[in-house]
């Protein structure tokens, strides 16, 4: 018996139902992407983490052979691994050492202290104690959680200075990308009491304990980001929505407080600042901030590159140690830390 070729009514109904379900799911997904930063933020985080693993592998190709003492996963706060830190110092050293506290980047929505492990170890091999700090990234927590956690970490380091070979009177903040913004913001709060009051933050370090700041490829003025073009502008807007906790983040107090370029004073510590010539953030962020510091009379070491420089150096170029310029920037960073030791 031949099968009928007449369409069965239940197939029509089922196809219509499937279409309605698909349409509903599509509308729901569109609403989620419109009403919450989570989907896009997690997508950006995954991309950043994949890239970070490649950069770590590159740095490991230039890893130090100097024996080091390491204290890993020390918990300084109440959020477990999110409020933990790693400490490195030369195994042959004793007593307190000038201390570099490195705050990792990741657009405030990704990153981990392990992303800078090879770089931190290389710095420690030069005769310093180096601390790599974790903090809770967004959207898992919103502003000012990361800032207050990092402030707590500084107090923890001072309280445990002798055990961790930290010189509490010779501390240098360092960061990359969003970590530079956080470093600059915390340093501004320490050296500008009125700004600290605005933040509602009581710094755990005094200005005379903060010897310097190292800023790699950072963000110091977010005022132009609402109108920034292209995929990069979209990514920053998503990241700041997730970080500040409001889609209209630029209208929130945190959106204004992040732009430290308006709040730094002549008391800001000596600064080493750099950005790559192929990093679109360099002219509007790193160079502009360096100019502001120069105008205030802050001792500033500028490491920038001409547009026609032989190598095109990307965002966070300093971690790409296959580049001669990255190795040179590392040497300059070491010289800077030694120059600000008190």
N, C-alpha and C positions, 0 to 999 in steps of 0.2 A: 504494500500500500504506500503510495507516495505521500510525502509530507506536504502539508499545506504551505502555500507561499503567502497566505493572507496574514498580515500582521495581527498578533494577538493583542487584545485591549490591555491586558495586564502589563505587557512589555511597554506600551505607551505610558501607562501610569508610572511604571517603575523608572523609565527614562526621565520623566518629568520630575519625579521625586529626587532622583540623583542630581538633576540640574539645579533644583531648588536648594539641596543640601550644599552643593559646590558653591552656589552663589552666596549662601548664608555664611559659609566658611570664609569665602573671599572677603565679604563685607566685615566679618569679625576680625580677620587678620589685618585688614586695612585700618579698622578702628584701633586695634592694639598698637599698631605702628604709629598711629596718629596721637593716641592718648597716653602712651607710655614710652619712655626711652629704652626700656629693657631690650627689646628685640634687636634694635640697631646697635645698641651699646655692646651687647654680647657678640654680635657679628664683628664689630670693630675690634673687640678684645681678642677674639680668636685669630684675627689677621695679625694683630700686634704680637701675640704670643708665638705664632709661627715664625715671624720675622726675628723675634728676640732669640729663639733657639739657634737660628743660623748665625746671628751675631756673636752669641756666646761661644759657639764652635770656632769662629774666627779668632776671638780673643784667646781661646785656649791654645791656639797655635803659637801664641807669643807669651805663654805662661812663664812666670818666674820659677827659677829652680832654688831660690833662697829658702831655707827652712823657716817655717812660720809656726807660731802658736795660734791656734784658732779656738774660739769659744763660739759655738754655733747654736742657733735657735734659742737664745736667751730671751725669756719672756719678760717684757717690761710693763705690759698693760693687762687689761682684763678680757682681751679678745683673742686669746690663744696665739696661733701662728700669725694672725694678722697684726698683732702687736708684739713681734719678736725682732731680734736683731742678731747679726753675726759680727764678731770682733776678731781682727787679725793684727798681729804684731810680729816683728822679727824674733825668732826663737832665741837668738843670741843676746837679745836686749834685756834690760832689767830697769825697773823704775818707770815713772811716767814718761810718756812720749807725746809730742805734738799729735793731735788727734783730728783726723778727717772723718766727718760724719756724712755719709753719702745717702741722699734720698733719691730713689729710683723714679724714672719717668713712666709714661704709659697713658698720657692724656687723661689722667685722674681716674681712668676706668680699667686699667690693666697694669701689669707689671708685678715684679717680686724682687726681693733682695738678691735672689739667686741670679737674676739677669746681669748683675754687675760683679759677680764673684771673682772672675779672673782679673778684672780691672782693679778691684779692691785689693786683691792679693799682690798684684804688681806694685801698687802704691805702698802697701805695708812693707814690701821688700826694700823700699828706699829709706826706711828708718822711722816710719810713723806707725801709730796705731790707727787702724781704719775700721770704721763701723758702718755696716750696711743695714739700713732700717726698713722694716715693713710697716705698712699702715693699711687701713681698710679702704679699698678702692670703691668707687661708685659703680653702679647704683646700689651696691650692698649697704653703703652708708653715704649720707650726703654731707655737704659742707655745713659746719666746719670740723667735722669729725676727724679727718686726716690731720688737719692743722693742730687740733688739740692733742691728738695722739702723739704727734711728733714733738710737741712741747713737753709732753709727759716723758717721752724717751730721753730728751736732753737732761731732765731732772734725774732720771734713773742713772744715766751715765755719770753724772756728777756724784751721786750717792754711792756709786760702785767704782769710782775712779781708780782707787788703789788696786783693787782686785783685777781690773781689766786693763791696767797699764795706760790709763788715760790721764793726761795732764788737763785738769779742769780749767786752767787759765790759758790754755793754748788750743782752742777748739776752732776748727774751720768747717763751715757748712759747705756741702757740695751737692750738686744735683744735675740731672739731665732732663731736658724737656719739661714736663709737668713737675718733675723733681726740682728743677731750677726755680720754677715759680714758687713752689712751697718753701724752698730754701730762702729765696729773696723775701717772701712774705714774713717768715719767722724772724729773719734778720732785721727787717723793718720794724716789727713789733718790739724787738729787743732794744733797738736804738732810737725809737720814736715813741715815747710814752703815750702821747695823745692817740696815736694809731692803735696801740695795744688796748687802750680804753675803748676805742671804737669797736674793736674785735671782741671785747669782753674777755681778753686773754691776759693772764698773769704769767709773764715769761719766767721760765725756770732757770734761765741763764741771764747773767748781767752783761752789760755791754763790754766790760773790760775782760770778760772771759772769752768773747768771740773775736778771734784774731783775724779772720778773713772769710771770704765767700768765693766759691768756685761755681760759675754758672755756664753750663753748656747748653746751647740751643734752646733757651727758655722762652717763656711767655710772660710778659710783664705789663701788658696793656691789652685787655680783652675788648676794649670799646669798639674796635673795628670788626670784630668777628661776626656780629649779627648781619653784616652786609658783605662778608667775605665770599668771593665767587667759588664756583666749582665744587668738586668732590671734597677737597680739603676743608672748605668753609662749612659744608654740610656736616662733615665728621666732627669738626670742633663744636658746632652747635649742638649736635647730639651729645657729645661728651660733657658739655657744660650744662645741658638740660639734666643729664644723669647726675652730675656732680653737685649742682646747686639745688636740684630737686624740684625745679619748676620749668615748664616749657618757656615761659617768659623770664628766663634767668637773668637777662640784662636789666630787668626792672627790680630785681631783688637786691637786698643789701650785700649779699655775698658776691654778686656779679660786679659790684662796684669795688668791694674790698680787695678783690683779687688783683686789681690793676695797681700794683705797688709803685709804678712810675710816678704817681701823683703824691706819694706819701714818704718817699725816701728823703733823708736829710743829709746834711754834711757829716753827721755822726755815723752814717752807714760804714761798715768795715771795709778795709782794703779788699778789692775785688779783682778776680781773674775772670774774664768773660770772652766767650767765643761762639762762633756760628759758621757753618759751612757756606761757601759761595753758591751752592746749588740748593740750599735750604730756603724756601720762600719766606720763612719766618725771620731770617737774619736781618734784612734791612729795617723792617717795621718793629722788630722786637729787640734783638740783641744789640744791634748798632744804636737804636734809639735809646735803649736803657743805658748803654755805655756813655752816650752823649750826655744824658741827664746826670749821670754820676760825675762826669768830667766837669760839667757846669757847676756842680755843688762843691767841687774841689776834692772829691773822694779819690784816693790813690787807686787807679784803675789800670790793670794790665789787659790790653785789648789784643786778641788774636783773631784777625779776620783776613780774608783773602779776596784779591781782586776778581772781578767777573771773568777776566780772561786768564786767570790762573790756570796752569797746565792741568791740574786735577780738578774735577768737578766734585765737590765735597757735599754729601747729602746731610739731611737732618741726623743729628747724633753721630756725625762723622768720627768723633773722637774714639768711639768704640771699634771702628774698623781699622784695626792695627795693621792690616795688610797695607794701608796707605802710609807713605812716608810722612805726610802731614799729620796724621793721627799720632804717630810715634813722636814727632816733634812737639805736638801739643801736649803729649804726656810729659815730656821732659820739661816743658815750660811750666806745667802744672806743679811738678815736683819742686822746681826752682822757686815758684811762688810760695808754696807752703813753707819752705825753708826760710824765705825772706820775711815772713810774717811771724815766725816764732818769737815769743817774748822772753 
